[in-house]
């Protein structure tokens, strides 16, 4: 009886851990990325610009930064392995900007973006948008 109860407990534990691990909140990401690279790139840029422009030190800024990190990870993971996209000028420019922003959010989550970094991100976002419009 004790042996059967032990197996039942182990099975329930595995089921709970398995189902809980599969229930991460990716609704936000799935809704924002469509699989259409140019459209997704513009949407990510708009989202990140909105996040960067929020006032520092607010609750909304912290939540937006967390969502931005998830969006950055999802965007890069989706398009990095697509050789048609990953070799494009727009993607390499976006990846540079996203790496800089993600690096700041990971290393200094409570500090505001430096003006130099804001200027650099704005420049790279404009270059990526221009490359998207040109089909590069």
C-alpha positions in Angstrom: 0.0 0.0 0.0 2.8 2.4 0.9 4.6 1.6 -2.3 1.5 2.4 -4.4 0.8 5.6 -2.5 4.4 6.6 -3.2 4.0 6.1 -6.9 0.7 7.9 -6.9 2.2 10.9 -5.1 5.2 10.9 -7.6 2.8 10.8 -10.6 0.7 13.7 -9.2 3.8 15.7 -8.5 5.1 15.2 -12.0 1.7 16.1 -13.5 1.5 19.3 -11.4 5.0 20.4 -12.2 4.6 19.6 -15.9 1.3 21.5 -16.2 2.6 24.5 -14.2 5.7 24.7 -16.3 3.7 24.8 -19.4 1.5 27.6 -18.3 3.8 30.6 -18.8 2.2 33.8 -19.8 3.0 34.1 -23.5 -0.3 35.5 -24.6 1.2 39.0 -24.8 4.0 37.8 -27.0 1.8 35.6 -29.2 -0.6 38.5 -29.8 2.1 40.9 -30.8 4.2 38.8 -33.1 2.4 37.6 -36.3 5.2 35.9 -38.2 5.3 38.7 -40.7 8.8 40.1 -40.2 8.4 43.7 -41.5 5.1 44.1 -39.5 6.6 42.5 -36.4 9.7 44.7 -36.6 7.6 47.9 -36.8 5.4 46.7 -33.9 8.4 45.9 -31.7 10.0 49.3 -32.4 6.7 51.1 -31.5 6.4 49.0 -28.3 9.9 49.7 -27.2 9.7 53.4 -28.0 6.6 53.6 -25.8 8.3 51.7 -23.0 11.4 54.0 -23.2 9.3 57.1 -23.1 7.4 56.2 -19.9 8.4 58.2 -16.9 11.2 56.6 -14.8 10.4 55.2 -11.4 6.7 54.4 -12.0 5.1 51.0 -11.6 4.0 51.1 -15.3 7.6 51.5 -16.4 8.7 48.4 -14.5 5.9 46.3 -15.9 6.6 47.6 -19.4 10.3 46.8 -19.1 9.5 43.2 -18.1 7.1 42.9 -21.1 9.7 44.5 -23.3 12.3 41.9 -22.2 9.9 39.1 -23.1 9.1 40.7 -26.4 12.8 41.2 -27.3 13.5 37.5 -26.4 10.5 36.3 -28.5 11.4 38.5 -31.5 15.0 37.5 -31.6 14.2 33.8 -31.0 11.6 33.8 -33.8 13.7 35.5 -36.5 17.4 34.6 -35.6 17.3 31.2 -37.2 15.5 32.4 -40.4 18.4 32.8 -42.8 16.3 35.1 -45.1 15.7 37.5 -42.2 18.8 37.1 -40.1 21.1 38.2 -42.9 19.1 41.4 -43.6 20.3 44.8 -42.7 17.2 45.6 -40.8 17.5 42.5 -38.6 21.2 43.0 -37.8 20.4 46.6 -36.9 17.5 45.6 -34.8 19.5 42.9 -33.1 22.2 45.4 -32.2 19.6 47.8 -30.6 17.8 44.9 -28.9 21.0 43.6 -27.4 21.9 47.0 -26.0 18.4 47.5 -24.5 18.2 44.0 -23.1 21.7 44.3 -21.7 20.7 47.5 -19.8 17.5 46.0 -18.5 19.3 42.9 -17.3 22.3 44.7 -15.7 20.6 47.9 -14.4 16.9 47.1 -14.1 16.2 50.0 -11.7 18.3 52.7 -13.4 17.0 54.9 -16.2 18.4 54.7 -19.7 21.4 57.0 -20.2 20.8 59.7 -22.8 23.5 58.3 -25.0 21.8 54.9 -25.0 18.4 56.5 -25.8 20.0 58.4 -28.7 21.7 55.3 -30.0 18.4 53.2 -29.8 16.5 56.0 -31.6 19.1 56.1 -34.3 19.1 52.3 -34.8 15.3 52.0 -34.7 15.1 54.7 -37.5 17.7 52.8 -39.5 15.8 49.5 -39.1 12.5 51.2 -40.1 14.2 52.6 -43.2 15.7 49.3 -44.1 12.3 47.6 -43.7 10.7 50.2 -46.0 13.4 49.6 -48.6 13.0 45.8 -48.3 16.5 45.2 -46.8 
